[in-house]
Amino acid sequence: MKNRYLFNLAALACSAAALGSCVDMMQEAHDAKIVEPISVAVQIKAVTGFVDSEGNGEPDPTINTSGLNVRFVNYDEDFVAETTTDEDGIAVAEVTPGNYTISVTGSTETEGTTYYLNGSVQNKALMTDVTPEEAAASKDYAVTIRPSRVGPLCFSEIFYAGSPGYYFRNQFYEIYNNGDEVYYLDFLCFAQLHPERATLTPPEWPAEEGSNNYVYGKVVWQFPGTGTDYPLYPGESVILAQEAADHTKNQGGTGEYALMDNSKVEFEVWSGNAQRDNPDVPNMEYVFWAGSVNKVQWLTSVFGSAFCLYQPGMKLTYDDTSYWKLGETTQSPVGSSTQYAKIPAGQIIDGIEFVDNSTMLNAKRIPGFVDAGAASVNASYNNTGVTRKKIGEREDGTPIYQDTNDSTVDFENVTPPVHRRNGAKQPAWSWSLNE
Amino acid sequence: MTTYNYLKLTGCLLIASCVSFGAAAQQANPAPENADATAGYVVSQNNSPASIERIKVENLHFSHSENASSIQLDPIGYYSEASLGLDREKGSLKRVQEGADNTAYSFSTDGGGRLAGLRDMYVWGRFSYTRKNLKDAQYNATLFDPLRGTPFYVADPSKSKWINQLFDMEVKAASPVLWKHVVFGVGLNYQNGQAAKQLDPRPLTTVSKFDIKPGITVLLGEKHALGGYYRYYSRREDGNASNSVSLVYQTAYIMNFPGFFIANEIGPLSGDSQRIYNANCMGGGGEYTFRSDAVQILLSGNYSQEVEDVTNSYTTPKMTGTTIDERYSIALNTSFKLSPANALFVNLSYDNRSIDGIQYVQEYDNSFEVAKWIIKSKSIRSNSSSAYVRGSLQYMRTTRQNAYDWTVGVDLVSEKLDDIYYFPRSTQNVKNFSAKIFGRKNFIIGSRHSLLVGLNAAMKSNSDSAIDYNGGKADTECYQDFTLRDFYSLGTGYTAFGAEITYALSEIFGPRGSLFVAAATDYFKAKDHKDLFNDRLLASFKVGFMF
């Protein structure tokens, strides 16, 4: 009998708890009100000097920030609001409360040189109205942009996702001279940036690094040469491959043959695996590798990594302790001892960031001055690459590509990827032309 | 877990099934004291489809009340039936998420009666098992029933086959009249189902629902009664779309509202493909009854509110939305016994449903101590509402013992659908009117054979429809092929014709046993948007026993 009472009491308690939980759930739902759009202002500040970790930097008064395109993107809802800055560099948009990535794109001409005025902030919580006056007075609603010179070089096509059956050895990277002057590739560095994969929790760097003054390389490759050995003329491109082989002869795990004959590319980014070396193809030299060198292969994430081209103006060497020094040319995230190459903003020529898919566009991990947006082929092992949108042609038929420093709009997905799309030319020094 | 669910199912199945058989044991019970043959009480005679239809039409509380206790007010006798069914439907006049070519197999049993051993306590039970094969259903990769009202789910554009199975069992019990004035009752309903999509991305969706409605009725003299009930139900649903061909990515859309979605890919290495639904509902209602020899009136009102949270993971749940589903209805159901051979039934009702869609602003706190999604704010982003005014009039010539000779009737429905997404403000509105006339004749052939033949004609007319979309997806496949096409389907008028025939052979397995075979068909022809919709053919076949 006693047990029966206990059982009844327990049943009653459980019922009461379930009912209480149900009532709580209903009350919480009723706390929600009908959404009211908010009017949010942000101020765009162009900074050429150091920006501290709090985002404080001295705006450069010579840089005109009016008329810049500002996009408020809520990736949780795939909502975009676009506007332009007024004469004070303030942009106002009507949005719903949420987390926004605010990206700024534009350019300006100074003394005959074109500069990009790009920047972005990620996952900015916009919950209430912000007036232009409040934006001007608070650094919380400022977007710092860093003018960067429009360089002739750009990534024109990248294939990172691999082929069906987990086949990933056919990755390649094409670098194109989109300008109107010859560019010497000698000393040019090609860096895979940290973190390797897009993440909502990017690493925290020491406060003295400031904000958006550097990007950090995981692996850095450098072109050979002594100064003028590797000219790249307008309309020419150079291709780097993970493994310079004819992958169309290889099958992935599904039995399907892979894409890409990479056996004739200009350089192989070879890290030391004798079984994977093509002796006909010159090897790029890695000059930095965070942690230990992966001598099996240099595989970048099939989910999408981030890359940049930068020009240090000198020959670099792996493990050169006189050059690679912590705090000067390398840096470690807070809580980690792994060092990454510290690449100054002023040396960057072009950059591109890839994310897993469109739902991860709020997981950008490199500064907006390198790439105001991000690209994605939305999947892995899908035979899909990205190519830059063609916007014109030179007299010799070579393409002119769109380059606004915002890969969200500059690139489109292509299946299959190809080398030297749209009639891009091969440099005369390419080994395969001189066999 | 699946095995456990089936064990639960089996237990409930047995209980529900036994109700009708238990009632069968009481079939010799005399009619209750308050029963009056002139008021419509049907004494135990041969059962037939027509007699059961008459039982359901005449007994207002049995058919129209949510309050189980008020069944005691009906002069309802014993009946019981069990049947096997086959349903087919085919044609393009349908909602986008419905299958184009569907087949359903079902087994159902249904019956009840008074238990003399329990002082005429009334017990009724129903059990059904349905297996549906849907073909070419689109824009659903999550839900057992994509039209049930939630705007939060994962959709895919593939034309897919689904196999849906549902066990549905219900019991109603009403106490004897206690202290000459009070009846207590309870209604229980348990549903358990599985839906399996047969094309990537393919979820195995499970759904279960437990619904309880305790009620009370107070008799105020011979002619008047007041009643009320409380309702609570809990529903769980879980669907996780994954790929069988694991290396191929599939296009999917994370839906927040029609026209407002996020394009997604579901594959081996990515994809936000799981949805977990947890709904609780509370409600209740009241009713007033008037009874006399010639007239029965039931005036009732019902209200319920369901709140459903939707998350996307068991381990690190992120709120993908919440719905507040509010429903109320008022109804007037009447029965007029014009003479022993003539009966008239008039039913009027108004139903209103409003679903608020709540979306969240969240941030993932990755600190070791927390490591979960934190809600920063929430707001109502959308509302879908519907309102129906229904009226029906049915005349029945009741000169075939406990069945009827013939019946004719008309059903009228006014439908108003309003959807709004608050920002960017987008609206969609549809107003329809539909009417149906029907007639059935019960031919008695000899002492044991009967043939019930029916015809009907119907029409639906759209009086107004407008869509004003201001989102950024107007040129996408998901908007054009799903949102817009579904909007057109809601406002498409039709004309329809139907026929039915039921043969019954009585006095088998004893004097009350009957065998019946039924076939029915309805054909709908679209009047609007003929470039998108053509027609729809429904056909059903049924064979069963009554005892």
HADDOCK unambig.tbl for C-alpha pairs under 7 A between the chains (distance, minus, plus):
assign (segid A and resid 22 and name CA) (segid B and resid 280 and name CA) 6.13 0.50 0.50
assign (segid A and resid 26 and name CA) (segid B and resid 307 and name CA) 5.89 0.50 0.50
assign (segid A and resid 32 and name CA) (segid B and resid 378 and name CA) 5.79 0.50 0.50
assign (segid A and resid 32 and name CA) (segid B and resid 379 and name CA) 4.78 0.50 0.50
assign (segid A and resid 32 and name CA) (segid B and resid 380 and name CA) 5.96 0.50 0.50
assign (segid A and resid 33 and name CA) (segid B and resid 379 and name CA) 5.15 0.50 0.50
assign (segid A and resid 33 and name CA) (segid B and resid 380 and name CA) 5.54 0.50 0.50
assign (segid A and resid 34 and name CA) (segid B and resid 379 and name CA) 5.60 0.50 0.50
assign (segid A and resid 34 and name CA) (segid B and resid 380 and name CA) 4.40 0.50 0.50
assign (segid A and resid 34 and name CA) (segid B and resid 381 and name CA) 6.34 0.50 0.50
assign (segid A and resid 35 and name CA) (segid B and resid 379 and name CA) 5.12 0.50 0.50
assign (segid A and resid 35 and name CA) (segid B and resid 380 and name CA) 5.55 0.50 0.50
assign (segid A and resid 35 and name CA) (segid B and resid 381 and name CA) 5.81 0.50 0.50
assign (segid A and resid 35 and name CA) (segid B and resid 422 and name CA) 6.85 0.50 0.50
assign (segid A and resid 77 and name CA) (segid B and resid 261 and name CA) 6.92 0.50 0.50
assign (segid A and resid 77 and name CA) (segid B and resid 262 and name CA) 6.42 0.50 0.50
assign (segid A and resid 78 and name CA) (segid B and resid 262 and name CA) 5.76 0.50 0.50
assign (segid A and resid 98 and name CA) (segid B and resid 361 and name CA) 5.38 0.50 0.50
assign (segid A and resid 99 and name CA) (segid B and resid 361 and name CA) 6.94 0.50 0.50
assign (segid A and resid 164 and name CA) (segid B and resid 247 and name CA) 6.52 0.50 0.50
assign (segid A and resid 165 and name CA) (segid B and resid 247 and name CA) 6.84 0.50 0.50
assign (segid A and resid 358 and name CA) (segid B and resid 264 and name CA) 6.91 0.50 0.50
assign (segid A and resid 359 and name CA) (segid B and resid 264 and name CA) 6.74 0.50 0.50
assign (segid A and resid 378 and name CA) (segid B and resid 265 and name CA) 6.66 0.50 0.50
assign (segid A and resid 379 and name CA) (segid B and resid 249 and name CA) 6.71 0.50 0.50
